[in-house]
Amino acid sequence: MEESRCELIEKEKLNLEQGYNSKKIVLPLNELTSTLDDSEVKKLADQVKELENEKLILLGKIEKIASTSLDPMSEVASLLLRLKSQKPEEQGKAIDTLFILKDPVSFEPLTQFFLKDKKQATNGYNPSIREWYELFIQMNENAGIEFAISQFAEGDRFEVTMLNKVLLEYIDNYKRKQIAIPLLKNIALTNDNPSVRTYAKLLIKNFEKIKKSSEDGPIKYTPEYYENLNKTPQREQKIFVIFNTCNISHLFSKLSTGHNSIPHWRTTSFLFHEFMANTIDKKSCLYALEKMLSIDTSESSKGFNLYLLAMAEKSQGNMPKSENWLSKCKDEAPLIYDFFTNSEMNFDPSQFKL
């Protein structure tokens, strides 16, 4: 069983090294054999069919062995079979567990599942579209970034806006910058959508500021990486402590329910809306919004945090504090400052009233 798993991993690595193609076209076997008379082609098609049957048998054996193993990764093959189920409940259980394992072997099956029906992939209790893209980058840095940018070039309005935020947050070191910029340049110069081209150019401008550091190196998302990562306080735990020290622990469950992760930007947006609408916890939410600046995050998320603080103070008529936060936003996150201050967004406090 372990040899089979190693073979799967090696094949996956080879596929990724050769470049991930998000638009694979596979001619169905029955169509292939019915349209071609060449006996040699039919012979090869029969061999393909035999290999597919052999693959199913081997996966069945792996599933049987996995049921007696204590290695969590031994369940990946079984979970990938469940992913092909026609029952949404079975698919959902498989997705939840594969998200936890983050095994690189499941990268391609998950991207194919996601591309087949994004609506189904994000339906109900399934992860949000943002969480899918975050997973792909965490599972395989190179292929995940390439996949996200390929969808950035083709996505609808919501997806493009959301992917812009994901890329701003995750392209945070020199190595990732080197992967992203050539792909974005192609989009910036050739895409037929002016909004997409503009987003790509803004991203390039932001990423060009990232300088090479002696600490930059490839991140290997191995089980050991996650084991070491889990020994230190995570963003979610830090946010929990902030909510507790600001006496709004009762709002933490409201923030976290239905989500596999709690991004910095989502937390600050939540606190801002609670500040505007919740008269009981108003001061505590503003205090927590300020405390969120203590958590390390991307430049875009920090800029968003500072901008929301400026708008919160503005809503109270405290213009000196508001201008101070805006000044910090301009200094520490100039692209975010320009984006919000140059947008046509009309800040109306009454929109946030319950």
HUNOR-V628719 format. One record per pair of residues at least 24 apart in sequence whose C-alpha atoms are under 6 Angstrom apart, sorted by the first residue. I is the first residue (numbers start at 1). J is the second residue. D is the distance in Angstrom with one decimal. If there is no record, write none. Layout:
BEGIN
i,j,d
I,J,D
I,J,D
END
This chain:
BEGIN
i,j,d
9,105,5.5
12,105,6.0
102,139,5.5
104,139,5.4
169,298,5.1
174,212,5.2
246,284,5.5
265,301,5.4
268,305,6.0
276,352,5.6
277,352,5.5
277,353,4.7
277,354,5.5
299,333,5.7
303,329,5.2
303,333,5.0
303,336,5.8
END
